[in-house]
């Protein structure tokens, strides 16, 4: 039976554990500094921790519960890991390099239950949510891919799964990055993406943190969105926008609307005009994402000319829009694609 994961403990919980061992509470920050700051991979490397405490740590916890099942490197510097967890399930995480930014993309669930028809993450359904430690472990694995003088600058929670469906564990993980002994990560450098769960958006707003919110919209009217994002049939765009407006009012953080552009499905000028009308008067940013083709899915890239036309229509209507730069296109770039390729189909 595997030991509990050290990263499942918050800073306060680790301090309480240290006290229970007869140690001072400040030992927790020393331990966290070795783990997050000095990038050690074993307890014995924590040289300013006493040998008896290191022994207790090794007997009580594991530093990592996963192993790297696949590691892909792109020509543009992007790296993608497929991590196999202690129960044999697998999740993906990504490191993206650009100028002075080192952005990581992490997962919150094994698979996804939202059913977006263009996303590889949900093709195998939802298995389970990740623990706080399993979320943080992705950060640690990716951080260790960087050279000594480089650090993670931004975190996007846009990997496998619906982040707001695992909000308690996610918030605890993000607090672990921000707390003393963590990465010193500013909340404003964290973006959480959601398919749009209204009550969970409000819960995130009430958390009192300055995280960025990105809503995966993908359509400007319910008929089309119901086809692309089936859970929308039980939610509706109007309810999502109302919650997003409350998020902006509560936090002051501008909401980003993600829009995966699918050739001949949601890329027409009429869809662009509908989107412009939907977001008119809102302090919003539209992030257009060209479809990364996935062999198992019948959707394609709309092409540069179609994308430019879409952007022009939005901008002429006063809506701020950008096209996301494609990263890692040569290494199973689409979310969930690497896991899908390595997943062995069940034999009937």
Secondary structure, DSSP 4 states (H G I P E B T S, - for coil): -PPEEGGGS-HHHHHHHHHHTT--TTHHHHHHIIIIIS--SSGGG-TTS-HHHHHHHHHHEES-S-EEEEEEE-TTS-EEEEEE-TTS-EEEEEEEEETTEEEEE--SEEE-SS--TT-GGGTT-EEEEPPHHHHHHHHHHHHTTS-TT----EEEE-SSS-GGGGHHHHHHHHHHHHSTTS----GGGEEEEES--HHHHHHHHHTT---EEEEE---SSHHHHHHHSGGGGGT-HHHHHHHHHHHHHHH-PPEEEEEEE-TTTT-SHHHHHHHHHHHTTS-EEEEEEE----TTS------HHHHHHHHHHHHHTT-EEEEPPP--TTS--STTHHHHHHPPPPP-
